[in-house]
Amino acid sequence: MANEKPKQEVTTKNNDHINLKVAGQDGSVVYFKIKRHTLLSKLMKAYCERQDLCQK
């Protein structure tokens, strides 16, 4: 243990975006890259439009 190197933290330069993977019940997968302040309702609207689903 004395010979172990300290773990280095991985930092990113740009923390403005989040990468999301949305998996549907039918097994379909849709990837999104959104900003941190994007509303969840906007994400749901985009997902429903891509999958031809009714949001309500």
MODELLER restraints for C-alpha pairs under 7 A, 6 or more apart:
rsr = mdl.restraints
at = mdl.atoms
rsr.add(forms.Gaussian(group=physical.xy_distance, feature=features.Distance(at['CA:16:A'], at['CA:35:A']), mean=5.61, stdev=0.5))
rsr.add(forms.Gaussian(group=physical.xy_distance, feature=features.Distance(at['CA:16:A'], at['CA:36:A']), mean=5.90, stdev=0.5))
rsr.add(forms.Gaussian(group=physical.xy_distance, feature=features.Distance(at['CA:17:A'], at['CA:33:A']), mean=6.37, stdev=0.5))
rsr.add(forms.Gaussian(group=physical.xy_distance, feature=features.Distance(at['CA:17:A'], at['CA:34:A']), mean=5.36, stdev=0.5))
rsr.add(forms.Gaussian(group=physical.xy_distance, feature=features.Distance(at['CA:17:A'], at['CA:35:A']), mean=4.28, stdev=0.5))
rsr.add(forms.Gaussian(group=physical.xy_distance, feature=features.Distance(at['CA:17:A'], at['CA:36:A']), mean=5.67, stdev=0.5))
rsr.add(forms.Gaussian(group=physical.xy_distance, feature=features.Distance(at['CA:18:A'], at['CA:33:A']), mean=5.62, stdev=0.5))
rsr.add(forms.Gaussian(group=physical.xy_distance, feature=features.Distance(at['CA:18:A'], at['CA:34:A']), mean=5.37, stdev=0.5))
rsr.add(forms.Gaussian(group=physical.xy_distance, feature=features.Distance(at['CA:18:A'], at['CA:35:A']), mean=6.04, stdev=0.5))
rsr.add(forms.Gaussian(group=physical.xy_distance, feature=features.Distance(at['CA:18:A'], at['CA:36:A']), mean=6.27, stdev=0.5))
rsr.add(forms.Gaussian(group=physical.xy_distance, feature=features.Distance(at['CA:19:A'], at['CA:32:A']), mean=5.84, stdev=0.5))
rsr.add(forms.Gaussian(group=physical.xy_distance, feature=features.Distance(at['CA:19:A'], at['CA:33:A']), mean=4.50, stdev=0.5))
rsr.add(forms.Gaussian(group=physical.xy_distance, feature=features.Distance(at['CA:19:A'], at['CA:34:A']), mean=6.56, stdev=0.5))
rsr.add(forms.Gaussian(group=physical.xy_distance, feature=features.Distance(at['CA:20:A'], at['CA:31:A']), mean=5.68, stdev=0.5))
rsr.add(forms.Gaussian(group=physical.xy_distance, feature=features.Distance(at['CA:20:A'], at['CA:32:A']), mean=5.07, stdev=0.5))
rsr.add(forms.Gaussian(group=physical.xy_distance, feature=features.Distance(at['CA:20:A'], at['CA:33:A']), mean=6.17, stdev=0.5))
rsr.add(forms.Gaussian(group=physical.xy_distance, feature=features.Distance(at['CA:21:A'], at['CA:29:A']), mean=6.72, stdev=0.5))
rsr.add(forms.Gaussian(group=physical.xy_distance, feature=features.Distance(at['CA:21:A'], at['CA:30:A']), mean=5.90, stdev=0.5))
rsr.add(forms.Gaussian(group=physical.xy_distance, feature=features.Distance(at['CA:21:A'], at['CA:31:A']), mean=4.57, stdev=0.5))
rsr.add(forms.Gaussian(group=physical.xy_distance, feature=features.Distance(at['CA:21:A'], at['CA:32:A']), mean=6.41, stdev=0.5))
rsr.add(forms.Gaussian(group=physical.xy_distance, feature=features.Distance(at['CA:22:A'], at['CA:29:A']), mean=5.64, stdev=0.5))
rsr.add(forms.Gaussian(group=physical.xy_distance, feature=features.Distance(at['CA:22:A'], at['CA:30:A']), mean=5.20, stdev=0.5))
rsr.add(forms.Gaussian(group=physical.xy_distance, feature=features.Distance(at['CA:22:A'], at['CA:31:A']), mean=6.17, stdev=0.5))
rsr.add(forms.Gaussian(group=physical.xy_distance, feature=features.Distance(at['CA:23:A'], at['CA:29:A']), mean=4.45, stdev=0.5))
rsr.add(forms.Gaussian(group=physical.xy_distance, feature=features.Distance(at['CA:23:A'], at['CA:30:A']), mean=6.50, stdev=0.5))
rsr.add(forms.Gaussian(group=physical.xy_distance, feature=features.Distance(at['CA:45:A'], at['CA:55:A']), mean=6.52, stdev=0.5))
rsr.add(forms.Gaussian(group=physical.xy_distance, feature=features.Distance(at['CA:48:A'], at['CA:54:A']), mean=6.30, stdev=0.5))
rsr.add(forms.Gaussian(group=physical.xy_distance, feature=features.Distance(at['CA:48:A'], at['CA:55:A']), mean=5.91, stdev=0.5))
